[in-house]
Amino acid sequence: MEELEVHDNEAVSEIEETVAEQLGIEAAAGPSEDAQLKAIIEAAIYITDEPLTAVQIATALGQPPERINRLLDELQAEYARPERGLSVREIAGGYKMGTKPEHHEAIRSFVRNLKPPLKLSLPALETLAVIAYKQPITAPEIMEIRGVQGAGVLKTLLDRKLIAAAGRKQVVGKPILYKTTKEFLVQFGLKDLSELPTLKEFEELGRMALSDEPDMPEQADLAAQETTETPASE
């Protein structure tokens, strides 16, 4: 009887060891799977131009939204470290990778040395500011605020998909209403319109744009061209 009991104890010990090993393997597999999935999410955010929502990621990867949200939070925390030059931020309802604000000046200087920067003219920037803060707004209302014609500028902003039509105002003539777009949020790195800078800060951005412009006469010619283009039909 004692010998049988000894054998039984040995068998139980073997089973316990086997279970412990399996649990250890499963425990080790959990973080590994999370790390692989996180890497896939990171790559997906990196290659896409438009911000990806957690629901889009979860659906595409066939994963529970709760798990994706947890991994996105971890990614944001990892990229928030000071030694990382990029960040993963929630922008326009989704997640997008970009440079950190504290590095913008250095990156702007670096890019300027590579090629001429693509910028909005001052009239376009002013018009965009009016639309951003007063939207939805009509072309006549924009003209009244700015004091100049700006049909050509509106066409430029429409072509760049920074603004879009938002219906018509129910007044005589039913003029088109304009509003900013999701692309506007993406280009300016805003989560939503509540993150818009104050008007004073926006004016400072305008002054920076002018100071960065290498050829002021050429800029003036562009502004004149935009204000004399054929008005977009309403």
Biotite code that builds the C-alpha atoms (Angstrom):
import biotite.structure as struc

atoms = struc.array([
    struc.Atom([0.000, 0.000, 0.000], chain_id="A", res_id=1, res_name="MET", atom_name="CA", element="C"),
    struc.Atom([2.807, 2.391, 0.834], chain_id="A", res_id=2, res_name="GLU", atom_name="CA", element="C"),
    struc.Atom([4.507, 1.642, -2.503], chain_id="A", res_id=3, res_name="GLU", atom_name="CA", element="C"),
    struc.Atom([1.257, 2.301, -4.399], chain_id="A", res_id=4, res_name="LEU", atom_name="CA", element="C"),
    struc.Atom([0.781, 5.563, -2.534], chain_id="A", res_id=5, res_name="GLU", atom_name="CA", element="C"),
    struc.Atom([4.305, 6.604, -3.422], chain_id="A", res_id=6, res_name="VAL", atom_name="CA", element="C"),
    struc.Atom([3.635, 5.884, -7.095], chain_id="A", res_id=7, res_name="HIS", atom_name="CA", element="C"),
    struc.Atom([0.352, 7.824, -6.916], chain_id="A", res_id=8, res_name="ASP", atom_name="CA", element="C"),
    struc.Atom([2.144, 10.807, -5.401], chain_id="A", res_id=9, res_name="ASN", atom_name="CA", element="C"),
    struc.Atom([4.769, 10.657, -8.142], chain_id="A", res_id=10, res_name="GLU", atom_name="CA", element="C"),
    struc.Atom([2.035, 10.577, -10.800], chain_id="A", res_id=11, res_name="ALA", atom_name="CA", element="C"),
    struc.Atom([0.295, 13.567, -9.256], chain_id="A", res_id=12, res_name="VAL", atom_name="CA", element="C"),
    struc.Atom([3.575, 15.458, -9.142], chain_id="A", res_id=13, res_name="SER", atom_name="CA", element="C"),
    struc.Atom([4.211, 14.704, -12.818], chain_id="A", res_id=14, res_name="GLU", atom_name="CA", element="C"),
    struc.Atom([0.721, 15.946, -13.723], chain_id="A", res_id=15, res_name="ILE", atom_name="CA", element="C"),
    struc.Atom([1.232, 19.107, -11.678], chain_id="A", res_id=16, res_name="GLU", atom_name="CA", element="C"),
    struc.Atom([4.563, 19.722, -13.390], chain_id="A", res_id=17, res_name="GLU", atom_name="CA", element="C"),
    struc.Atom([3.005, 19.185, -16.820], chain_id="A", res_id=18, res_name="THR", atom_name="CA", element="C"),
    struc.Atom([0.149, 21.581, -16.036], chain_id="A", res_id=19, res_name="VAL", atom_name="CA", element="C"),
    struc.Atom([2.604, 24.135, -14.659], chain_id="A", res_id=20, res_name="ALA", atom_name="CA", element="C"),
    struc.Atom([4.700, 23.872, -17.816], chain_id="A", res_id=21, res_name="GLU", atom_name="CA", element="C"),
    struc.Atom([1.630, 24.334, -20.015], chain_id="A", res_id=22, res_name="GLN", atom_name="CA", element="C"),
    struc.Atom([0.492, 27.319, -17.990], chain_id="A", res_id=23, res_name="LEU", atom_name="CA", element="C"),
    struc.Atom([3.977, 28.745, -18.238], chain_id="A", res_id=24, res_name="GLY", atom_name="CA", element="C"),
    struc.Atom([3.940, 28.333, -22.008], chain_id="A", res_id=25, res_name="ILE", atom_name="CA", element="C"),
    struc.Atom([0.511, 29.952, -22.294], chain_id="A", res_id=26, res_name="GLU", atom_name="CA", element="C"),
    struc.Atom([1.576, 32.817, -20.036], chain_id="A", res_id=27, res_name="ALA", atom_name="CA", element="C"),
    struc.Atom([4.654, 33.367, -22.145], chain_id="A", res_id=28, res_name="ALA", atom_name="CA", element="C"),
    struc.Atom([2.618, 33.151, -25.360], chain_id="A", res_id=29, res_name="ALA", atom_name="CA", element="C"),
    struc.Atom([0.211, 35.896, -24.253], chain_id="A", res_id=30, res_name="GLY", atom_name="CA", element="C"),
    struc.Atom([2.663, 38.817, -24.245], chain_id="A", res_id=31, res_name="PRO", atom_name="CA", element="C"),
    struc.Atom([4.329, 37.443, -27.378], chain_id="A", res_id=32, res_name="SER", atom_name="CA", element="C"),
    struc.Atom([1.052, 37.461, -29.273], chain_id="A", res_id=33, res_name="GLU", atom_name="CA", element="C"),
    struc.Atom([0.281, 40.961, -27.991], chain_id="A", res_id=34, res_name="ASP", atom_name="CA", element="C"),
    struc.Atom([3.718, 42.145, -29.088], chain_id="A", res_id=35, res_name="ALA", atom_name="CA", element="C"),
    struc.Atom([3.224, 40.731, -32.575], chain_id="A", res_id=36, res_name="GLN", atom_name="CA", element="C"),
    struc.Atom([-0.253, 42.221, -32.862], chain_id="A", res_id=37, res_name="LEU", atom_name="CA", element="C"),
    struc.Atom([0.998, 45.579, -31.583], chain_id="A", res_id=38, res_name="LYS", atom_name="CA", element="C"),
    struc.Atom([3.726, 45.535, -34.234], chain_id="A", res_id=39, res_name="ALA", atom_name="CA", element="C"),
    struc.Atom([1.114, 44.909, -36.935], chain_id="A", res_id=40, res_name="ILE", atom_name="CA", element="C"),
    struc.Atom([-1.030, 47.786, -35.635], chain_id="A", res_id=41, res_name="ILE", atom_name="CA", element="C"),
    struc.Atom([2.036, 50.047, -35.585], chain_id="A", res_id=42, res_name="GLU", atom_name="CA", element="C"),
    struc.Atom([2.858, 49.140, -39.193], chain_id="A", res_id=43, res_name="ALA", atom_name="CA", element="C"),
    struc.Atom([-0.763, 49.672, -40.286], chain_id="A", res_id=44, res_name="ALA", atom_name="CA", element="C"),
    struc.Atom([-0.849, 53.158, -38.753], chain_id="A", res_id=45, res_name="ILE", atom_name="CA", element="C"),
    struc.Atom([2.498, 53.972, -40.357], chain_id="A", res_id=46, res_name="TYR", atom_name="CA", element="C"),
    struc.Atom([1.556, 53.019, -43.945], chain_id="A", res_id=47, res_name="ILE", atom_name="CA", element="C"),
    struc.Atom([-1.905, 54.600, -44.087], chain_id="A", res_id=48, res_name="THR", atom_name="CA", element="C"),
    struc.Atom([-2.415, 58.237, -45.022], chain_id="A", res_id=49, res_name="ASP", atom_name="CA", element="C"),
    struc.Atom([-5.788, 58.547, -43.281], chain_id="A", res_id=50, res_name="GLU", atom_name="CA", element="C"),
    struc.Atom([-6.134, 58.149, -39.499], chain_id="A", res_id=51, res_name="PRO", atom_name="CA", element="C"),
    struc.Atom([-7.228, 54.598, -38.614], chain_id="A", res_id=52, res_name="LEU", atom_name="CA", element="C"),
    struc.Atom([-9.980, 54.106, -36.051], chain_id="A", res_id=53, res_name="THR", atom_name="CA", element="C"),
    struc.Atom([-9.808, 51.353, -33.432], chain_id="A", res_id=54, res_name="ALA", atom_name="CA", element="C"),
    struc.Atom([-12.930, 49.789, -34.958], chain_id="A", res_id=55, res_name="VAL", atom_name="CA", element="C"),
    struc.Atom([-11.315, 49.679, -38.423], chain_id="A", res_id=56, res_name="GLN", atom_name="CA", element="C"),
    struc.Atom([-8.216, 48.009, -36.996], chain_id="A", res_id=57, res_name="ILE", atom_name="CA", element="C"),
    struc.Atom([-10.217, 45.523, -34.922], chain_id="A", res_id=58, res_name="ALA", atom_name="CA", element="C"),
    struc.Atom([-12.415, 44.581, -37.889], chain_id="A", res_id=59, res_name="THR", atom_name="CA", element="C"),
    struc.Atom([-9.493, 44.198, -40.299], chain_id="A", res_id=60, res_name="ALA", atom_name="CA", element="C"),
    struc.Atom([-7.497, 42.032, -37.875], chain_id="A", res_id=61, res_name="LEU", atom_name="CA", element="C"),
    struc.Atom([-10.482, 40.117, -36.500], chain_id="A", res_id=62, res_name="GLY", atom_name="CA", element="C"),
    struc.Atom([-9.685, 41.130, -32.917], chain_id="A", res_id=63, res_name="GLN", atom_name="CA", element="C"),
    struc.Atom([-11.888, 42.342, -30.034], chain_id="A", res_id=64, res_name="PRO", atom_name="CA", element="C"),
    struc.Atom([-12.047, 46.167, -29.907], chain_id="A", res_id=65, res_name="PRO", atom_name="CA", element="C"),
    struc.Atom([-11.073, 46.071, -26.213], chain_id="A", res_id=66, res_name="GLU", atom_name="CA", element="C"),
    struc.Atom([-7.775, 44.365, -27.054], chain_id="A", res_id=67, res_name="ARG", atom_name="CA", element="C"),
    struc.Atom([-7.040, 46.803, -29.873], chain_id="A", res_id=68, res_name="ILE", atom_name="CA", element="C"),
    struc.Atom([-7.805, 49.795, -27.639], chain_id="A", res_id=69, res_name="ASN", atom_name="CA", element="C"),
    struc.Atom([-5.460, 48.421, -24.974], chain_id="A", res_id=70, res_name="ARG", atom_name="CA", element="C"),
    struc.Atom([-2.639, 47.925, -27.469], chain_id="A", res_id=71, res_name="LEU", atom_name="CA", element="C"),
    struc.Atom([-3.212, 51.388, -28.946], chain_id="A", res_id=72, res_name="LEU", atom_name="CA", element="C"),
    struc.Atom([-2.895, 52.880, -25.468], chain_id="A", res_id=73, res_name="ASP", atom_name="CA", element="C"),
    struc.Atom([0.380, 50.983, -25.013], chain_id="A", res_id=74, res_name="GLU", atom_name="CA", element="C"),
    struc.Atom([1.657, 52.210, -28.380], chain_id="A", res_id=75, res_name="LEU", atom_name="CA", element="C"),
    struc.Atom([0.842, 55.812, -27.505], chain_id="A", res_id=76, res_name="GLN", atom_name="CA", element="C"),
    struc.Atom([2.631, 55.455, -24.170], chain_id="A", res_id=77, res_name="ALA", atom_name="CA", element="C"),
    struc.Atom([5.716, 53.912, -25.817], chain_id="A", res_id=78, res_name="GLU", atom_name="CA", element="C"),
    struc.Atom([5.927, 56.646, -28.451], chain_id="A", res_id=79, res_name="TYR", atom_name="CA", element="C"),
    struc.Atom([5.436, 59.333, -25.789], chain_id="A", res_id=80, res_name="ALA", atom_name="CA", element="C"),
    struc.Atom([8.888, 58.548, -24.385], chain_id="A", res_id=81, res_name="ARG", atom_name="CA", element="C"),
    struc.Atom([11.367, 61.424, -24.842], chain_id="A", res_id=82, res_name="PRO", atom_name="CA", element="C"),
    struc.Atom([13.780, 59.301, -26.867], chain_id="A", res_id=83, res_name="GLU", atom_name="CA", element="C"),
    struc.Atom([11.171, 58.747, -29.581], chain_id="A", res_id=84, res_name="ARG", atom_name="CA", element="C"),
    struc.Atom([10.943, 61.322, -32.372], chain_id="A", res_id=85, res_name="GLY", atom_name="CA", element="C"),
    struc.Atom([7.511, 60.188, -33.550], chain_id="A", res_id=86, res_name="LEU", atom_name="CA", element="C"),
    struc.Atom([4.184, 59.984, -31.780], chain_id="A", res_id=87, res_name="SER", atom_name="CA", element="C"),
    struc.Atom([0.977, 57.995, -32.209], chain_id="A", res_id=88, res_name="VAL", atom_name="CA", element="C"),
    struc.Atom([-1.877, 60.439, -31.672], chain_id="A", res_id=89, res_name="ARG", atom_name="CA", element="C"),
    struc.Atom([-5.648, 60.364, -31.924], chain_id="A", res_id=90, res_name="GLU", atom_name="CA", element="C"),
    struc.Atom([-6.501, 62.730, -34.773], chain_id="A", res_id=91, res_name="ILE", atom_name="CA", element="C"),
    struc.Atom([-9.868, 63.305, -36.471], chain_id="A", res_id=92, res_name="ALA", atom_name="CA", element="C"),
    struc.Atom([-11.407, 60.276, -34.783], chain_id="A", res_id=93, res_name="GLY", atom_name="CA", element="C"),
    struc.Atom([-8.573, 57.890, -35.659], chain_id="A", res_id=94, res_name="GLY", atom_name="CA", element="C"),
    struc.Atom([-4.916, 57.180, -34.959], chain_id="A", res_id=95, res_name="TYR", atom_name="CA", element="C"),
    struc.Atom([-2.038, 58.584, -36.985], chain_id="A", res_id=96, res_name="LYS", atom_name="CA", element="C"),
    struc.Atom([1.726, 58.627, -36.681], chain_id="A", res_id=97, res_name="MET", atom_name="CA", element="C"),
    struc.Atom([3.601, 61.908, -36.914], chain_id="A", res_id=98, res_name="GLY", atom_name="CA", element="C"),
    struc.Atom([6.461, 63.971, -35.575], chain_id="A", res_id=99, res_name="THR", atom_name="CA", element="C"),
    struc.Atom([6.291, 65.410, -32.077], chain_id="A", res_id=100, res_name="LYS", atom_name="CA", element="C"),
    struc.Atom([5.440, 69.131, -31.730], chain_id="A", res_id=101, res_name="PRO", atom_name="CA", element="C"),
    struc.Atom([8.662, 69.836, -29.845], chain_id="A", res_id=102, res_name="GLU", atom_name="CA", element="C"),
    struc.Atom([10.640, 68.738, -32.909], chain_id="A", res_id=103, res_name="HIS", atom_name="CA", element="C"),
    struc.Atom([8.637, 70.700, -35.486], chain_id="A", res_id=104, res_name="HIS", atom_name="CA", element="C"),
    struc.Atom([11.087, 73.602, -35.747], chain_id="A", res_id=105, res_name="GLU", atom_name="CA", element="C"),
    struc.Atom([14.052, 71.289, -36.299], chain_id="A", res_id=106, res_name="ALA", atom_name="CA", element="C"),
    struc.Atom([12.134, 69.183, -38.823], chain_id="A", res_id=107, res_name="ILE", atom_name="CA", element="C"),
    struc.Atom([10.859, 72.310, -40.621], chain_id="A", res_id=108, res_name="ARG", atom_name="CA", element="C"),
    struc.Atom([14.430, 73.576, -40.954], chain_id="A", res_id=109, res_name="SER", atom_name="CA", element="C"),
    struc.Atom([15.596, 70.171, -42.171], chain_id="A", res_id=110, res_name="PHE", atom_name="CA", element="C"),
    struc.Atom([12.848, 69.885, -44.806], chain_id="A", res_id=111, res_name="VAL", atom_name="CA", element="C"),
    struc.Atom([13.402, 73.480, -45.947], chain_id="A", res_id=112, res_name="ARG", atom_name="CA", element="C"),
    struc.Atom([16.991, 72.571, -46.744], chain_id="A", res_id=113, res_name="ASN", atom_name="CA", element="C"),
    struc.Atom([15.847, 69.607, -48.821], chain_id="A", res_id=114, res_name="LEU", atom_name="CA", element="C"),
    struc.Atom([13.280, 71.280, -51.074], chain_id="A", res_id=115, res_name="LYS", atom_name="CA", element="C"),
    struc.Atom([11.087, 74.407, -51.252], chain_id="A", res_id=116, res_name="PRO", atom_name="CA", element="C"),
    struc.Atom([8.192, 74.013, -48.773], chain_id="A", res_id=117, res_name="PRO", atom_name="CA", element="C"),
    struc.Atom([4.634, 73.775, -50.069], chain_id="A", res_id=118, res_name="LEU", atom_name="CA", element="C"),
    struc.Atom([2.594, 76.475, -48.355], chain_id="A", res_id=119, res_name="LYS", atom_name="CA", element="C"),
    struc.Atom([-0.702, 78.258, -48.509], chain_id="A", res_id=120, res_name="LEU", atom_name="CA", element="C"),
    struc.Atom([-0.574, 81.875, -49.561], chain_id="A", res_id=121, res_name="SER", atom_name="CA", element="C"),
    struc.Atom([-1.491, 84.495, -46.970], chain_id="A", res_id=122, res_name="LEU", atom_name="CA", element="C"),
    struc.Atom([-4.941, 85.098, -48.573], chain_id="A", res_id=123, res_name="PRO", atom_name="CA", element="C"),
    struc.Atom([-5.603, 81.341, -48.503], chain_id="A", res_id=124, res_name="ALA", atom_name="CA", element="C"),
    struc.Atom([-4.475, 81.111, -44.878], chain_id="A", res_id=125, res_name="LEU", atom_name="CA", element="C"),
    struc.Atom([-6.689, 84.049, -43.890], chain_id="A", res_id=126, res_name="GLU", atom_name="CA", element="C"),
    struc.Atom([-9.691, 82.565, -45.699], chain_id="A", res_id=127, res_name="THR", atom_name="CA", element="C"),
    struc.Atom([-9.108, 79.169, -44.120], chain_id="A", res_id=128, res_name="LEU", atom_name="CA", element="C"),
    struc.Atom([-8.946, 80.789, -40.683], chain_id="A", res_id=129, res_name="ALA", atom_name="CA", element="C"),
    struc.Atom([-12.262, 82.591, -41.263], chain_id="A", res_id=130, res_name="VAL", atom_name="CA", element="C"),
    struc.Atom([-13.940, 79.347, -42.364], chain_id="A", res_id=131, res_name="ILE", atom_name="CA", element="C"),
    struc.Atom([-12.437, 77.365, -39.460], chain_id="A", res_id=132, res_name="ALA", atom_name="CA", element="C"),
    struc.Atom([-13.705, 79.783, -36.816], chain_id="A", res_id=133, res_name="TYR", atom_name="CA", element="C"),
    struc.Atom([-16.997, 80.866, -38.428], chain_id="A", res_id=134, res_name="LYS", atom_name="CA", element="C"),
    struc.Atom([-18.167, 77.676, -40.184], chain_id="A", res_id=135, res_name="GLN", atom_name="CA", element="C"),
    struc.Atom([-20.481, 77.036, -41.820], chain_id="A", res_id=136, res_name="PRO", atom_name="CA", element="C"),
    struc.Atom([-20.080, 80.282, -43.719], chain_id="A", res_id=137, res_name="ILE", atom_name="CA", element="C"),
    struc.Atom([-20.864, 81.590, -47.220], chain_id="A", res_id=138, res_name="THR", atom_name="CA", element="C"),
    struc.Atom([-18.505, 83.221, -49.727], chain_id="A", res_id=139, res_name="ALA", atom_name="CA", element="C"),
    struc.Atom([-20.192, 86.666, -49.352], chain_id="A", res_id=140, res_name="PRO", atom_name="CA", element="C"),
    struc.Atom([-19.800, 86.437, -45.563], chain_id="A", res_id=141, res_name="GLU", atom_name="CA", element="C"),
    struc.Atom([-16.110, 85.548, -45.963], chain_id="A", res_id=142, res_name="ILE", atom_name="CA", element="C"),
    struc.Atom([-15.679, 88.507, -48.350], chain_id="A", res_id=143, res_name="MET", atom_name="CA", element="C"),
    struc.Atom([-17.379, 90.814, -45.850], chain_id="A", res_id=144, res_name="GLU", atom_name="CA", element="C"),
    struc.Atom([-14.966, 89.757, -43.087], chain_id="A", res_id=145, res_name="ILE", atom_name="CA", element="C"),
    struc.Atom([-11.811, 89.895, -45.226], chain_id="A", res_id=146, res_name="ARG", atom_name="CA", element="C"),
    struc.Atom([-12.865, 92.934, -47.252], chain_id="A", res_id=147, res_name="GLY", atom_name="CA", element="C"),
    struc.Atom([-11.661, 91.459, -50.571], chain_id="A", res_id=148, res_name="VAL", atom_name="CA", element="C"),
    struc.Atom([-12.895, 89.062, -53.234], chain_id="A", res_id=149, res_name="GLN", atom_name="CA", element="C"),
    struc.Atom([-11.685, 85.513, -52.678], chain_id="A", res_id=150, res_name="GLY", atom_name="CA", element="C"),
    struc.Atom([-13.348, 83.120, -55.135], chain_id="A", res_id=151, res_name="ALA", atom_name="CA", element="C"),
    struc.Atom([-9.964, 81.946, -56.432], chain_id="A", res_id=152, res_name="GLY", atom_name="CA", element="C"),
    struc.Atom([-8.755, 81.294, -52.891], chain_id="A", res_id=153, res_name="VAL", atom_name="CA", element="C"),
    struc.Atom([-11.864, 79.214, -52.162], chain_id="A", res_id=154, res_name="LEU", atom_name="CA", element="C"),
    struc.Atom([-11.145, 77.133, -55.260], chain_id="A", res_id=155, res_name="LYS", atom_name="CA", element="C"),
    struc.Atom([-7.584, 76.543, -54.039], chain_id="A", res_id=156, res_name="THR", atom_name="CA", element="C"),
    struc.Atom([-8.824, 75.372, -50.642], chain_id="A", res_id=157, res_name="LEU", atom_name="CA", element="C"),
    struc.Atom([-11.467, 73.155, -52.277], chain_id="A", res_id=158, res_name="LEU", atom_name="CA", element="C"),
    struc.Atom([-8.864, 71.627, -54.604], chain_id="A", res_id=159, res_name="ASP", atom_name="CA", element="C"),
    struc.Atom([-6.660, 70.828, -51.630], chain_id="A", res_id=160, res_name="ARG", atom_name="CA", element="C"),
    struc.Atom([-9.672, 69.295, -49.850], chain_id="A", res_id=161, res_name="LYS", atom_name="CA", element="C"),
    struc.Atom([-9.165, 71.555, -46.821], chain_id="A", res_id=162, res_name="LEU", atom_name="CA", element="C"),
    struc.Atom([-12.757, 72.813, -47.104], chain_id="A", res_id=163, res_name="ILE", atom_name="CA", element="C"),
    struc.Atom([-15.978, 71.397, -48.546], chain_id="A", res_id=164, res_name="ALA", atom_name="CA", element="C"),
    struc.Atom([-19.526, 72.498, -49.300], chain_id="A", res_id=165, res_name="ALA", atom_name="CA", element="C"),
    struc.Atom([-21.921, 72.174, -46.358], chain_id="A", res_id=166, res_name="ALA", atom_name="CA", element="C"),
    struc.Atom([-25.269, 72.776, -48.027], chain_id="A", res_id=167, res_name="GLY", atom_name="CA", element="C"),
    struc.Atom([-26.844, 76.126, -48.842], chain_id="A", res_id=168, res_name="ARG", atom_name="CA", element="C"),
    struc.Atom([-27.943, 78.960, -46.614], chain_id="A", res_id=169, res_name="LYS", atom_name="CA", element="C"),
    struc.Atom([-31.685, 79.528, -46.743], chain_id="A", res_id=170, res_name="GLN", atom_name="CA", element="C"),
    struc.Atom([-31.569, 83.171, -47.783], chain_id="A", res_id=171, res_name="VAL", atom_name="CA", element="C"),
    struc.Atom([-32.048, 84.978, -51.083], chain_id="A", res_id=172, res_name="VAL", atom_name="CA", element="C"),
    struc.Atom([-29.839, 83.342, -53.697], chain_id="A", res_id=173, res_name="GLY", atom_name="CA", element="C"),
    struc.Atom([-29.173, 80.334, -51.437], chain_id="A", res_id=174, res_name="LYS", atom_name="CA", element="C"),
    struc.Atom([-25.351, 80.725, -51.404], chain_id="A", res_id=175, res_name="PRO", atom_name="CA", element="C"),
    struc.Atom([-23.155, 77.701, -50.688], chain_id="A", res_id=176, res_name="ILE", atom_name="CA", element="C"),
    struc.Atom([-22.001, 77.197, -47.113], chain_id="A", res_id=177, res_name="LEU", atom_name="CA", element="C"),
    struc.Atom([-18.409, 76.119, -46.542], chain_id="A", res_id=178, res_name="TYR", atom_name="CA", element="C"),
    struc.Atom([-16.837, 74.132, -43.707], chain_id="A", res_id=179, res_name="LYS", atom_name="CA", element="C"),
    struc.Atom([-13.450, 72.591, -42.940], chain_id="A", res_id=180, res_name="THR", atom_name="CA", element="C"),
    struc.Atom([-12.864, 68.908, -43.679], chain_id="A", res_id=181, res_name="THR", atom_name="CA", element="C"),
    struc.Atom([-11.288, 65.889, -42.061], chain_id="A", res_id=182, res_name="LYS", atom_name="CA", element="C"),
    struc.Atom([-8.242, 66.593, -44.246], chain_id="A", res_id=183, res_name="GLU", atom_name="CA", element="C"),
    struc.Atom([-7.974, 70.000, -42.548], chain_id="A", res_id=184, res_name="PHE", atom_name="CA", element="C"),
    struc.Atom([-7.784, 68.246, -39.151], chain_id="A", res_id=185, res_name="LEU", atom_name="CA", element="C"),
    struc.Atom([-5.176, 65.818, -40.487], chain_id="A", res_id=186, res_name="VAL", atom_name="CA", element="C"),
    struc.Atom([-2.986, 68.509, -42.074], chain_id="A", res_id=187, res_name="GLN", atom_name="CA", element="C"),
    struc.Atom([-2.996, 70.664, -38.940], chain_id="A", res_id=188, res_name="PHE", atom_name="CA", element="C"),
    struc.Atom([-2.687, 67.719, -36.529], chain_id="A", res_id=189, res_name="GLY", atom_name="CA", element="C"),
    struc.Atom([-5.946, 68.387, -34.674], chain_id="A", res_id=190, res_name="LEU", atom_name="CA", element="C"),
    struc.Atom([-8.088, 65.821, -32.868], chain_id="A", res_id=191, res_name="LYS", atom_name="CA", element="C"),
    struc.Atom([-11.159, 67.962, -33.482], chain_id="A", res_id=192, res_name="ASP", atom_name="CA", element="C"),
    struc.Atom([-12.124, 71.631, -33.891], chain_id="A", res_id=193, res_name="LEU", atom_name="CA", element="C"),
    struc.Atom([-11.931, 72.208, -30.142], chain_id="A", res_id=194, res_name="SER", atom_name="CA", element="C"),
    struc.Atom([-8.128, 72.032, -30.512], chain_id="A", res_id=195, res_name="GLU", atom_name="CA", element="C"),
    struc.Atom([-8.031, 75.026, -32.862], chain_id="A", res_id=196, res_name="LEU", atom_name="CA", element="C"),
    struc.Atom([-5.483, 77.619, -31.720], chain_id="A", res_id=197, res_name="PRO", atom_name="CA", element="C"),
    struc.Atom([-6.674, 81.015, -30.596], chain_id="A", res_id=198, res_name="THR", atom_name="CA", element="C"),
    struc.Atom([-6.941, 83.733, -33.229], chain_id="A", res_id=199, res_name="LEU", atom_name="CA", element="C"),
    struc.Atom([-3.779, 85.307, -31.811], chain_id="A", res_id=200, res_name="LYS", atom_name="CA", element="C"),
    struc.Atom([-1.898, 82.024, -32.272], chain_id="A", res_id=201, res_name="GLU", atom_name="CA", element="C"),
    struc.Atom([-3.297, 81.673, -35.786], chain_id="A", res_id=202, res_name="PHE", atom_name="CA", element="C"),
    struc.Atom([-2.017, 85.171, -36.631], chain_id="A", res_id=203, res_name="GLU", atom_name="CA", element="C"),
    struc.Atom([1.412, 84.118, -35.341], chain_id="A", res_id=204, res_name="GLU", atom_name="CA", element="C"),
    struc.Atom([1.308, 81.095, -37.688], chain_id="A", res_id=205, res_name="LEU", atom_name="CA", element="C"),
    struc.Atom([0.597, 83.504, -40.533], chain_id="A", res_id=206, res_name="GLY", atom_name="CA", element="C"),
    struc.Atom([3.581, 85.687, -39.615], chain_id="A", res_id=207, res_name="ARG", atom_name="CA", element="C"),
    struc.Atom([5.798, 82.585, -39.454], chain_id="A", res_id=208, res_name="MET", atom_name="CA", element="C"),
    struc.Atom([4.615, 81.548, -42.918], chain_id="A", res_id=209, res_name="ALA", atom_name="CA", element="C"),
    struc.Atom([5.531, 84.958, -44.301], chain_id="A", res_id=210, res_name="LEU", atom_name="CA", element="C"),
    struc.Atom([8.946, 84.995, -42.629], chain_id="A", res_id=211, res_name="SER", atom_name="CA", element="C"),
    struc.Atom([9.678, 81.535, -44.047], chain_id="A", res_id=212, res_name="ASP", atom_name="CA", element="C"),
    struc.Atom([8.812, 82.581, -47.616], chain_id="A", res_id=213, res_name="GLU", atom_name="CA", element="C"),
    struc.Atom([12.050, 83.022, -49.620], chain_id="A", res_id=214, res_name="PRO", atom_name="CA", element="C"),
    struc.Atom([10.576, 85.209, -52.376], chain_id="A", res_id=215, res_name="ASP", atom_name="CA", element="C"),
    struc.Atom([8.059, 87.809, -51.223], chain_id="A", res_id=216, res_name="MET", atom_name="CA", element="C"),
    struc.Atom([7.348, 89.348, -54.718], chain_id="A", res_id=217, res_name="PRO", atom_name="CA", element="C"),
    struc.Atom([6.493, 85.885, -56.025], chain_id="A", res_id=218, res_name="GLU", atom_name="CA", element="C"),
    struc.Atom([4.164, 85.404, -53.060], chain_id="A", res_id=219, res_name="GLN", atom_name="CA", element="C"),
    struc.Atom([2.419, 88.685, -53.873], chain_id="A", res_id=220, res_name="ALA", atom_name="CA", element="C"),
    struc.Atom([1.974, 87.600, -57.498], chain_id="A", res_id=221, res_name="ASP", atom_name="CA", element="C"),
    struc.Atom([0.396, 84.345, -56.318], chain_id="A", res_id=222, res_name="LEU", atom_name="CA", element="C"),
    struc.Atom([-1.985, 86.198, -54.021], chain_id="A", res_id=223, res_name="ALA", atom_name="CA", element="C"),
    struc.Atom([-3.002, 88.505, -56.879], chain_id="A", res_id=224, res_name="ALA", atom_name="CA", element="C"),
    struc.Atom([-3.574, 85.533, -59.152], chain_id="A", res_id=225, res_name="GLN", atom_name="CA", element="C"),
    struc.Atom([-5.799, 83.824, -56.593], chain_id="A", res_id=226, res_name="GLU", atom_name="CA", element="C"),
    struc.Atom([-7.972, 86.896, -56.132], chain_id="A", res_id=227, res_name="THR", atom_name="CA", element="C"),
    struc.Atom([-8.485, 87.385, -59.869], chain_id="A", res_id=228, res_name="THR", atom_name="CA", element="C"),
    struc.Atom([-9.211, 83.796, -60.915], chain_id="A", res_id=229, res_name="GLU", atom_name="CA", element="C"),
    struc.Atom([-12.624, 83.010, -62.340], chain_id="A", res_id=230, res_name="THR", atom_name="CA", element="C"),
    struc.Atom([-15.041, 82.681, -59.400], chain_id="A", res_id=231, res_name="PRO", atom_name="CA", element="C"),
    struc.Atom([-16.313, 79.189, -58.657], chain_id="A", res_id=232, res_name="ALA", atom_name="CA", element="C"),
    struc.Atom([-19.970, 78.858, -59.573], chain_id="A", res_id=233, res_name="SER", atom_name="CA", element="C"),
    struc.Atom([-22.433, 78.825, -56.712], chain_id="A", res_id=234, res_name="GLU", atom_name="CA", element="C"),
])
